[in-house]
């Protein structure tokens, strides 16, 4: 794909997503599919209670329509869509149980984990059987050097996929945060895929950028709609699948550093509290810590976007793009 094809794809997905917003938001309101704000969260978020959620449907529909109406067809494209919609479906079921059925916790943790592991195994097997480098992954900053994981490849990919998906999910806590960070990360992968001639990945990632941009118009502060687990798990599944198909899982912690720092903050907080009874952060995930420090929500989001952009520049350098 050339530059103009990428821009066209982004614009098409953006317009579709933009149009779907005013259709989806009133429908979700009519169905009373609103976000419940946890009582132990930031008090400033209580005003968001009732805001329509499950808005990830907008991103997924715009992605599907854009890709389906393109002339490109490939197994890689099918796998990318399967991963995105597979994880999105897990999130949809979770959202449905919590918001529609009014259950407290949605899917049980082990149910979500098993489903995520199954999808991760499919990704790992596909890539190990179809990639010219098989079970090798590119090592950042060692330009052109690959590490052969051998029998450890599938467990490693499971760890990467499950970690990425849940990290993106944890990042989705402020207006425009997860969608904005995802757009920047996806831009990195689009540039890399285009430079390496991976047209299927380039089409997919650029279509997802457009879908997220259109959604961001409705999700920016003050958000008119939230993506819910439907959107955050789908985005995590998409980003993880892209990184795996490009043999870049070791670069993912660099460009997606915000995702992983958010997840790490939760792990540190829980571990510290269980071992010592003390909390390291005022509140986790990390974005809530800064809110508790007095930062405005828009400032936290803006800083996290900027950090992601800088990390993606480092990612470009790490693979000598």
DAMO-V190865 format. One record per residue. RES is the residue in three letters. SS is DSSP state (a for helix, b for strand, c for the rest). PSI is psi as a letter, one per 30 degrees, with the letter a starting at -180 (NA if undefined). NEAR is the number of other ideal C-beta (glycine too) atoms within 8 Angstrom. Layout:
BEGIN
res:RES ss:SS psi:PSI near:NEAR
res:RES ss:SS psi:PSI near:NEAR
END
This chain:
BEGIN
res:UNK ss:c psi:k near:9
res:UNK ss:c psi:l near:6
res:UNK ss:a psi:e near:6
res:UNK ss:a psi:e near:6
res:UNK ss:a psi:e near:9
res:UNK ss:a psi:e near:13
res:UNK ss:a psi:e near:8
res:UNK ss:a psi:e near:8
res:UNK ss:a psi:e near:15
res:UNK ss:a psi:e near:13
res:UNK ss:a psi:e near:9
res:UNK ss:a psi:e near:12
res:UNK ss:a psi:e near:20
res:UNK ss:a psi:e near:13
res:UNK ss:a psi:e near:10
res:UNK ss:a psi:e near:15
res:UNK ss:a psi:e near:19
res:UNK ss:a psi:e near:9
res:UNK ss:a psi:e near:9
res:UNK ss:a psi:f near:12
res:UNK ss:a psi:e near:15
res:UNK ss:a psi:f near:7
res:UNK ss:a psi:e near:8
res:UNK ss:a psi:e near:13
res:UNK ss:a psi:e near:13
res:UNK ss:a psi:e near:8
res:UNK ss:a psi:e near:8
res:UNK ss:a psi:e near:14
res:UNK ss:a psi:e near:10
res:UNK ss:a psi:e near:6
res:UNK ss:c psi:g near:7
res:UNK ss:c psi:h near:5
res:UNK ss:c psi:i near:10
res:UNK ss:b psi:l near:12
res:UNK ss:c psi:k near:12
res:UNK ss:c psi:k near:7
res:UNK ss:c psi:k near:9
res:UNK ss:c psi:k near:5
res:UNK ss:c psi:f near:4
res:UNK ss:c psi:g near:3
res:UNK ss:c psi:a near:9
res:UNK ss:c psi:k near:8
res:UNK ss:a psi:f near:5
res:UNK ss:a psi:f near:7
res:UNK ss:a psi:f near:8
res:UNK ss:a psi:f near:7
res:UNK ss:a psi:f near:5
res:UNK ss:a psi:f near:10
res:UNK ss:c psi:k near:9
res:UNK ss:c psi:f near:5
res:UNK ss:c psi:k near:11
res:UNK ss:b psi:k near:14
res:UNK ss:c psi:a near:14
res:UNK ss:c psi:g near:16
res:UNK ss:c psi:f near:19
res:UNK ss:a psi:f near:18
res:UNK ss:a psi:e near:11
res:UNK ss:a psi:e near:17
res:UNK ss:a psi:e near:18
res:UNK ss:a psi:e near:15
res:UNK ss:a psi:e near:11
res:UNK ss:a psi:e near:18
res:UNK ss:a psi:e near:15
res:UNK ss:a psi:e near:10
res:UNK ss:a psi:e near:10
res:UNK ss:a psi:e near:15
res:UNK ss:a psi:e near:13
res:UNK ss:a psi:e near:6
res:UNK ss:c psi:f near:6
res:UNK ss:c psi:l near:9
res:UNK ss:c psi:f near:3
res:UNK ss:c psi:k near:9
res:UNK ss:c psi:k near:4
res:UNK ss:c psi:l near:8
res:UNK ss:a psi:e near:6
res:UNK ss:a psi:e near:10
res:UNK ss:a psi:e near:13
res:UNK ss:a psi:e near:8
res:UNK ss:a psi:e near:12
res:UNK ss:a psi:e near:15
res:UNK ss:a psi:e near:12
res:UNK ss:a psi:e near:9
res:UNK ss:a psi:e near:15
res:UNK ss:a psi:e near:16
res:UNK ss:a psi:f near:11
res:UNK ss:a psi:e near:10
res:UNK ss:a psi:e near:16
res:UNK ss:a psi:e near:15
res:UNK ss:a psi:e near:8
res:UNK ss:a psi:e near:14
res:UNK ss:a psi:e near:17
res:UNK ss:a psi:e near:13
res:UNK ss:a psi:e near:10
res:UNK ss:a psi:e near:13
res:UNK ss:a psi:e near:15
res:UNK ss:a psi:e near:10
res:UNK ss:a psi:e near:11
res:UNK ss:a psi:e near:13
res:UNK ss:a psi:e near:14
res:UNK ss:a psi:e near:9
res:UNK ss:c psi:f near:7
res:UNK ss:c psi:h near:5
res:UNK ss:c psi:l near:7
res:UNK ss:c psi:e near:4
res:UNK ss:c psi:f near:6
res:UNK ss:c psi:b near:10
res:UNK ss:c psi:k near:10
res:UNK ss:c psi:l near:6
res:UNK ss:a psi:e near:6
res:UNK ss:a psi:e near:6
res:UNK ss:a psi:e near:8
res:UNK ss:a psi:e near:11
res:UNK ss:a psi:e near:9
res:UNK ss:a psi:e near:8
res:UNK ss:a psi:e near:9
res:UNK ss:a psi:e near:14
res:UNK ss:a psi:e near:10
res:UNK ss:a psi:e near:8
res:UNK ss:a psi:e near:13
res:UNK ss:a psi:e near:14
res:UNK ss:a psi:e near:10
res:UNK ss:a psi:e near:10
res:UNK ss:a psi:e near:15
res:UNK ss:a psi:e near:14
res:UNK ss:a psi:e near:9
res:UNK ss:a psi:e near:9
res:UNK ss:a psi:e near:12
res:UNK ss:a psi:f near:11
res:UNK ss:a psi:f near:6
res:UNK ss:a psi:f near:6
res:UNK ss:c psi:k near:10
res:UNK ss:c psi:f near:3
res:UNK ss:c psi:g near:7
res:UNK ss:c psi:c near:7
res:UNK ss:c psi:g near:8
res:UNK ss:b psi:k near:11
res:UNK ss:b psi:k near:11
res:UNK ss:b psi:k near:11
res:UNK ss:c psi:k near:9
res:UNK ss:c psi:k near:10
res:UNK ss:c psi:f near:6
res:UNK ss:c psi:h near:6
res:UNK ss:c psi:j near:6
res:UNK ss:c psi:f near:4
res:UNK ss:c psi:k near:7
res:UNK ss:b psi:k near:10
res:UNK ss:b psi:k near:8
res:UNK ss:b psi:j near:7
res:UNK ss:c psi:f near:10
res:UNK ss:a psi:b near:6
res:UNK ss:a psi:f near:5
res:UNK ss:a psi:f near:7
res:UNK ss:a psi:e near:11
res:UNK ss:a psi:e near:11
res:UNK ss:a psi:e near:7
res:UNK ss:a psi:e near:11
res:UNK ss:a psi:e near:14
res:UNK ss:a psi:e near:12
res:UNK ss:a psi:e near:8
res:UNK ss:a psi:e near:14
res:UNK ss:a psi:e near:17
res:UNK ss:a psi:e near:12
res:UNK ss:a psi:e near:10
res:UNK ss:a psi:e near:15
res:UNK ss:a psi:e near:14
res:UNK ss:a psi:f near:11
res:UNK ss:a psi:e near:14
res:UNK ss:a psi:e near:16
res:UNK ss:a psi:e near:12
res:UNK ss:a psi:f near:12
res:UNK ss:a psi:f near:15
res:UNK ss:c psi:i near:11
res:UNK ss:c psi:f near:9
res:UNK ss:c psi:l near:10
res:UNK ss:c psi:j near:11
res:UNK ss:c psi:g near:11
res:UNK ss:a psi:d near:14
res:UNK ss:a psi:e near:13
res:UNK ss:a psi:e near:15
res:UNK ss:a psi:e near:13
res:UNK ss:a psi:e near:15
res:UNK ss:a psi:e near:13
res:UNK ss:a psi:e near:12
res:UNK ss:a psi:e near:12
res:UNK ss:a psi:e near:14
res:UNK ss:a psi:e near:16
res:UNK ss:a psi:e near:10
res:UNK ss:a psi:e near:12
res:UNK ss:a psi:e near:16
res:UNK ss:a psi:e near:13
res:UNK ss:a psi:e near:10
res:UNK ss:a psi:e near:13
res:UNK ss:a psi:e near:14
res:UNK ss:a psi:e near:13
res:UNK ss:a psi:e near:7
res:UNK ss:c psi:g near:7
res:UNK ss:c psi:g near:5
res:UNK ss:c psi:i near:11
res:UNK ss:a psi:e near:10
res:UNK ss:a psi:e near:11
res:UNK ss:a psi:e near:14
res:UNK ss:a psi:e near:13
res:UNK ss:a psi:e near:15
res:UNK ss:a psi:e near:15
res:UNK ss:a psi:e near:14
res:UNK ss:a psi:e near:15
res:UNK ss:a psi:e near:17
res:UNK ss:a psi:e near:16
res:UNK ss:a psi:e near:14
res:UNK ss:a psi:e near:19
res:UNK ss:a psi:e near:18
res:UNK ss:a psi:e near:15
res:UNK ss:a psi:e near:13
res:UNK ss:a psi:e near:19
res:UNK ss:a psi:e near:18
res:UNK ss:a psi:e near:12
res:UNK ss:a psi:e near:10
res:UNK ss:a psi:f near:13
res:UNK ss:a psi:f near:14
res:UNK ss:c psi:l near:8
res:UNK ss:c psi:k near:9
res:UNK ss:c psi:k near:4
res:UNK ss:c psi:k near:12
res:UNK ss:c psi:f near:9
res:UNK ss:c psi:k near:16
res:UNK ss:c psi:l near:14
res:UNK ss:c psi:f near:17
res:UNK ss:a psi:a near:14
res:UNK ss:a psi:f near:13
res:UNK ss:a psi:e near:16
res:UNK ss:a psi:e near:22
res:UNK ss:a psi:e near:16
res:UNK ss:a psi:e near:17
res:UNK ss:a psi:e near:16
res:UNK ss:a psi:e near:18
res:UNK ss:a psi:e near:16
res:UNK ss:a psi:e near:16
res:UNK ss:a psi:e near:16
res:UNK ss:a psi:e near:16
res:UNK ss:a psi:e near:17
res:UNK ss:a psi:e near:14
res:UNK ss:a psi:e near:15
res:UNK ss:a psi:e near:14
res:UNK ss:a psi:e near:15
res:UNK ss:a psi:f near:13
res:UNK ss:c psi:g near:12
res:UNK ss:c psi:h near:12
res:UNK ss:c psi:h near:13
res:UNK ss:a psi:f near:12
res:UNK ss:a psi:f near:10
res:UNK ss:a psi:f near:13
res:UNK ss:a psi:e near:13
res:UNK ss:a psi:f near:7
res:UNK ss:a psi:d near:11
res:UNK ss:a psi:e near:13
res:UNK ss:c psi:h near:15
res:UNK ss:a psi:e near:11
res:UNK ss:a psi:e near:12
res:UNK ss:a psi:e near:15
res:UNK ss:a psi:e near:11
res:UNK ss:a psi:e near:9
res:UNK ss:a psi:e near:14
res:UNK ss:a psi:e near:13
res:UNK ss:a psi:e near:8
res:UNK ss:a psi:e near:14
res:UNK ss:a psi:e near:11
res:UNK ss:a psi:e near:8
res:UNK ss:a psi:e near:11
res:UNK ss:a psi:e near:12
res:UNK ss:a psi:e near:9
res:UNK ss:a psi:e near:8
res:UNK ss:a psi:e near:11
res:UNK ss:a psi:e near:10
res:UNK ss:a psi:e near:5
res:UNK ss:a psi:e near:6
res:UNK ss:a psi:f near:5
res:UNK ss:c psi:g near:4
res:UNK ss:c psi:l near:6
res:UNK ss:c psi:k near:7
res:UNK ss:c psi:e near:7
res:UNK ss:c psi:l near:11
res:UNK ss:c psi:e near:7
res:UNK ss:c psi:k near:9
res:UNK ss:c psi:l near:11
res:UNK ss:c psi:l near:12
res:UNK ss:a psi:e near:10
res:UNK ss:a psi:e near:14
res:UNK ss:a psi:f near:14
res:UNK ss:a psi:e near:13
res:UNK ss:a psi:e near:11
res:UNK ss:a psi:e near:14
res:UNK ss:a psi:f near:9
res:UNK ss:c psi:f near:7
res:UNK ss:c psi:g near:4
res:UNK ss:c psi:k near:9
res:UNK ss:c psi:k near:5
res:UNK ss:a psi:e near:11
res:UNK ss:a psi:e near:8
res:UNK ss:a psi:e near:9
res:UNK ss:a psi:e near:14
res:UNK ss:a psi:e near:15
res:UNK ss:a psi:e near:8
res:UNK ss:a psi:e near:10
res:UNK ss:a psi:e near:13
res:UNK ss:a psi:e near:11
res:UNK ss:a psi:e near:8
res:UNK ss:a psi:e near:10
res:UNK ss:a psi:e near:16
res:UNK ss:a psi:e near:9
res:UNK ss:a psi:e near:8
res:UNK ss:a psi:e near:13
res:UNK ss:a psi:e near:13
res:UNK ss:a psi:e near:8
res:UNK ss:a psi:e near:10
res:UNK ss:a psi:e near:13
res:UNK ss:a psi:e near:11
res:UNK ss:a psi:e near:9
res:UNK ss:a psi:f near:10
res:UNK ss:c psi:g near:12
res:UNK ss:c psi:h near:5
res:UNK ss:c psi:NA near:7
END
